[in-house]
C-alpha cells in the first residue's frame, strides 16, 4: 500500500505517546505525520529521525485543510465527539480511544484478536472505536473459553491503575504518596473521587441512580457488543488502586456444564497473545509491577471452584496503556490496512 498520511490527536498524553512509539517501530509506511494536542501541550517530538511540531488542535482553521488517511484519537470524549466526525468527513478513517462512539450501532468496536470479522468493510461513519482498557484484556482472556464452552454468567472485580486517567493520574498518585510519607495530607483529589495514595477507591466514573459506576457499565455493554452476545450475563465492581500502570481483574466464570482444569489451561496456553502462568509454585502469577511482555494478556491463579465444578476463577493482568489502548489502536489500523479500508471514502 502507498505511504499514508497519519494524524495523532492527543499526541502528548500517556496513550498518545505510547502509540507514537509503537507506530515508529511498526512497518506502516508514512508519507506525512501530523501531531495534535491542546495548546498548553505544544512541543516538538522526534519520530523516525525527524522532528515534528505538535500542533494545537484548536488552531485548525478550515477543516478542509486536514487531509489525512488515518487519524488516531486519544484526547477524551469531548474532543472526539467534535473532531472525530470532522476528520472522518474529510476521508480519514478515525480510530477513537474515547467513550464517545463505542456504543453507537454503526461504529465497530474492535479487538482484533476477538472480533476482527466486525471490520470487513469501511464503516459509513468513518469511525472505529477502541474499547475501554479493562474490557480489552477481559475479552482477550475470555475469547477462547466462550468459543469452547457455554457461559452462564461472569462476575469480576477490577483493580485499575492510576494511569487509567492518563499522566495526571500518575502525577496525582506520586504527589499524594510523597506528601503522605512526609506526614502531610497532600493535595486535594482532582483525578479521583478521593486521594488514591495508600488507598483503594470502589468507584471509577459517575455512579448511576442504580448504584452502577460508568466503568462497570462499560464492561457489560462493550463485552456484549464485541462478542455479539446481547444477553451475556456479566456484572462487575471496578476499583481504582495505587498502582502506576497495569490493570488487574479477578474474574469468575460460571459455565453451563462442568469444566476440567487441564482443558481450560490447555485452551488458554494455546491462545495467541495470552501468557498462562499454569503453576503458581514454579511460574508464580502476574502482578502489574512485575509484568512481562506488555503486548500480552497475563493470566494466572486459574482454578476450578471446589464448591461448584461449573465455576472457574482466573487472575488477568495487562498493561492498560499498551494492551488496553495504544497497541489495540495500532492493531486496528493494521487490520484496516490489510483489508484495504484506508483511503476509501
C-alpha positions in Angstrom: 0.0 0.0 0.0 1.1 3.6 -0.6 2.6 5.6 2.3 -0.1 7.1 4.4 -0.9 10.5 5.8 -1.5 9.9 9.5 -2.6 12.2 12.3 -2.5 11.6 16.1 -4.8 13.7 18.2 -3.7 13.7 21.9 -0.1 13.1 20.9 1.4 14.2 24.3 -0.8 12.1 26.6 0.0 8.7 28.0 -1.8 6.8 25.3 -0.7 9.1 22.5 2.9 8.9 23.5 2.8 5.1 23.6 1.0 5.0 20.3 3.6 7.1 18.6 6.4 4.9 19.9 4.6 1.8 18.6 3.9 3.5 15.3 7.5 4.4 15.0 8.6 0.7 15.3 5.8 -0.6 13.0 6.2 -1.3 9.3 3.5 1.2 8.4 4.9 3.4 5.7 4.1 7.1 6.5 4.2 9.9 3.9 3.1 12.7 6.3 2.6 12.7 10.1 0.7 15.4 12.0 0.6 15.5 15.7 -2.1 17.4 17.7 -2.7 18.3 21.3 -4.0 21.1 23.4 -2.3 24.5 23.1 -0.7 24.0 26.5 0.9 20.8 25.3 2.6 22.2 22.2 6.1 20.9 21.8 8.4 19.1 19.4 8.6 15.3 19.1 11.0 13.1 17.2 9.7 10.4 15.0 11.8 8.2 12.7 14.7 10.7 12.8 12.6 13.7 12.0 11.4 16.4 14.4 7.7 17.2 14.4 5.9 20.2 15.9 2.9 19.3 18.0 0.1 21.5 16.7 -2.8 22.9 18.8 -6.0 21.3 17.6 -8.0 24.5 18.2 -5.7 26.4 15.8 -7.0 24.4 12.8 -8.9 26.8 10.6 -10.7 25.2 7.7 -11.3 21.5 8.4 -10.8 21.0 4.7 -7.2 21.7 5.2 -7.0 18.4 7.1 -6.4 15.7 4.5 -5.3 12.5 6.3 -5.8 8.9 5.6 -5.8 7.7 9.2 -6.4 9.6 12.4 -5.9 8.2 15.9 -7.8 10.0 18.7 -6.7 9.8 22.3 -7.8 13.1 23.7 -11.1 12.3 25.6 -14.8 12.2 24.9 -15.4 15.8 24.3 -12.6 16.2 21.7 -13.5 13.0 19.9 -17.2 13.9 19.8 -16.5 17.2 18.0 -13.4 16.5 16.0 -13.7 12.8 15.1 -16.6 13.2 12.7 -14.8 16.2 11.2 -11.7 14.3 10.4 -13.9 11.4 9.1 -15.8 13.8 6.8 -12.6 14.6 5.1 -11.9 11.0 4.2 -9.9 9.8 7.3 -10.5 6.5 9.0 -10.7 7.6 12.6 -9.7 5.1 15.3 -11.0 6.6 18.5 -9.9 5.7 22.0 -12.7 7.5 23.9 -16.1 6.5 25.0 -17.8 8.9 22.5 -18.8 6.3 19.9 -18.3 2.8 21.4 -22.0 2.0 21.7 -23.1 3.8 18.5 -24.7 1.0 16.5 -22.9 1.7 13.2 -19.5 2.2 14.7 -17.5 -1.1 15.0 -16.0 -1.8 18.5 -12.9 -3.8 17.7 -10.4 -6.0 19.5 -8.6 -7.6 16.5 -7.8 -10.9 18.3 -11.5 -11.3 19.2 -13.8 -9.8 16.6 -11.8 -8.9 13.5 -14.7 -10.1 11.5 -16.7 -7.0 12.6 -14.3 -4.8 10.5 -14.6 -6.3 7.0 -15.9 -3.1 5.3 -15.2 0.5 5.9 -17.9 1.9 8.3 -20.0 4.6 6.6 -19.3 6.9 9.5 -15.5 6.6 9.0 -15.2 5.8 12.7 -13.9 2.7 14.5 -14.0 2.6 18.3 -11.2 1.3 20.6 -12.8 -0.4 23.6 -12.2 0.5 27.2 -8.9 -0.7 28.6 -10.4 -3.1 31.2 -12.7 -4.5 28.6 -9.9 -5.3 26.1 -7.9 -7.5 28.5 -11.1 -9.2 29.7 -12.4 -10.2 26.3 -9.0 -11.4 25.1 -8.8 -13.7 28.1 -12.4 -14.9 27.8 -12.4 -15.4 24.0 -11.2 -19.0 23.8 -13.3 -20.0 26.8 -16.5 -18.5 25.3 -15.7 -20.1 22.0 -15.4 -23.5 23.7 -17.9 -23.6 26.5 -21.4 -22.3 27.1 -21.2 -19.5 29.6 -23.9 -18.9 32.2 -22.5 -15.8 33.9 -19.4 -13.7 34.5 -18.6 -11.9 37.8 -15.5 -9.8 38.2 -13.7 -7.2 40.2 -11.1 -4.9 38.6 -8.1 -3.3 40.2 -7.2 -0.4 37.9 -4.1 1.7 37.9 -3.8 5.5 38.2 -2.7 5.8 34.6 -6.3 4.9 33.6 -6.9 8.6 33.7 -3.7 9.5 32.0 -0.5 11.2 33.1 -2.3 13.4 35.5 -3.4 10.3 37.4 0.1 9.1 37.8 1.3 12.6 39.0 -1.5 12.8 41.5 -0.7 9.4 42.9 3.0 10.2 43.2 2.5 13.6 44.7 0.0 12.2 47.2 2.3 9.3 48.2 5.2 11.7 48.7 3.1 14.0 50.8 1.7 11.1 52.9 5.2 9.8 53.6 6.3 13.2 54.8 3.4 13.4 57.2 1.1 15.7 55.2 -2.4 15.1 53.9 -1.2 16.1 50.5 -3.1 17.9 47.7 -6.9 17.5 47.2 -8.0 14.8 44.8 -8.7 16.0 41.3 -8.4 12.9 39.1 -10.1 10.6 41.6 -13.1 10.9 44.0 -10.8 10.9 47.0 -7.0 10.7 47.3 -5.6 7.5 45.8 -2.2 7.2 47.6 -2.2 4.3 50.1 -5.9 3.9 49.3 -8.4 1.9 47.2 -11.4 3.5 45.7 -14.5 1.4 44.7 -15.6 3.9 42.1 -14.5 4.6 38.5 -16.7 7.1 36.8 -20.0 8.5 37.7 -22.4 6.3 39.8 -25.9 6.0 38.4 -29.1 6.0 40.5 -29.0 2.2 40.3 -25.6 2.3 42.0 -23.6 1.2 39.0 -20.5 3.2 38.1 -19.7 4.2 34.5 -16.7 1.8 34.2 -18.9 -1.1 35.3 -21.5 -0.2 32.6 -18.8 0.0 30.0 -17.5 -3.5 30.8 -21.0 -5.0 30.4 -22.1 -3.1 27.3 -18.8 -3.3 25.4 -18.3 -7.0 26.2 -21.8 -7.8 24.8 -21.1 -5.8 21.7 -17.7 -7.3 21.0 -18.8 -10.9 21.5 -22.1 -10.3 19.7 -23.9 -11.6 22.8 -26.5 -9.0 23.8 -27.8 -11.2 26.7 -24.4 -12.1 28.2 -24.7 -12.1 32.0 -21.8 -10.0 33.3 -21.5 -7.9 36.4 -18.5 -6.1 37.9 -17.2 -3.9 40.6 -14.4 -1.6 39.4 -11.8 -0.4 41.9 -9.0 2.1 41.5 -5.8 1.1 43.2 -2.5 2.9 43.9 -0.6 1.3 41.1 1.0 3.4 38.3 0.4 1.2 35.3 -1.3 -2.2 34.8 -4.9 -3.2 35.4 -5.7 -6.4 37.2 -9.0 -8.4 37.2 -10.3 -11.2 39.4 -12.7 -13.0 37.0 -15.2 -15.7 37.9 -16.8 -17.5 35.0 -19.7 -19.9 35.6 -20.3 -22.3 32.7 -23.3 -24.3 31.7 -21.5 -27.6 32.4 -18.6 -28.9 34.5 -15.2 -27.9 33.3 -11.8 -29.7 33.7 -8.9 -27.5 34.8 -6.5 -29.3 32.5 -8.6 -28.5 29.5 -9.0 -24.9 30.5 -5.3 -24.5 30.9 -4.6 -26.1 27.5 -7.1 -23.7 25.9 -5.6 -20.6 27.5 -2.0 -21.7 26.8 -2.8 -22.0 23.1 -4.4 -18.6 22.8 -2.1 -16.2 20.9 -1.2 -13.1 22.9 -2.1 -14.8 26.3 0.6 -15.9 28.7 -0.6 -18.5 31.1 1.0 -19.0 34.5 -0.2 -22.5 34.9 1.8 -23.5 38.0 1.7 -20.9 40.8 4.5 -22.7 42.6 7.0 -22.6 39.7 5.6 -19.9 37.4 4.2 -17.6 40.1 1.4 -15.3 38.9 1.3 -12.0 37.2 1.4 -8.7 39.0 1.2 -5.2 37.4 4.6 -4.1 38.8 6.5 -7.1 37.5 4.6 -7.7 34.3 6.3 -9.4 31.4 5.7 -8.6 27.7 3.4 -5.5 27.7 1.8 -6.8 24.5 0.4 -9.9 26.2 -2.5 -10.5 28.5 -1.2 -12.4 31.5 -3.4 -15.0 33.2 -2.7 -16.8 36.5 -4.4 -18.3 39.6 -6.6 -20.4 37.2 -8.7 -22.8 39.3 -12.0 -24.6 39.3 -14.3 -23.6 42.2 -14.1 -26.6 44.6 -17.7 -25.9 45.7 -19.0 -25.7 42.1 -17.4 -27.6 39.3 -19.0 -25.3 36.7 -17.2 -22.3 38.2 -13.7 -21.1 37.2 -11.6 -18.3 38.7 -8.7 -16.6 37.0 -6.5 -13.6 37.6 -6.0 -11.4 34.5 -3.4 -8.6 34.3 -2.4 -6.4 31.4 -0.6 -3.1 30.6 -3.6 -0.7 30.3 -1.6 1.8 28.2 -0.4 -0.8 25.7 -2.9 -3.7 25.5 -5.7 -1.6 26.8 -5.3 1.3 24.4 -2.3 2.2 22.2 -1.4 -1.3 20.9 -5.1 -2.2 20.3 -5.4 1.0 18.2 -2.4 0.1 16.2 -3.6 -3.4 15.6 -7.0 -2.0 14.4 -5.1 0.2 11.9 -3.0 -2.7 10.7 -6.2 -4.7 10.3 -7.8 -1.9 8.3 -4.8 -1.6 6.1 -4.8 -5.3 5.4 -8.4 -5.2 4.4 -7.8 -2.1 2.1 -10.1 0.1 4.2 -7.8 3.1 4.3 -8.1 5.7 1.7 -11.7 4.9 0.8 -14.5 7.4 1.4 
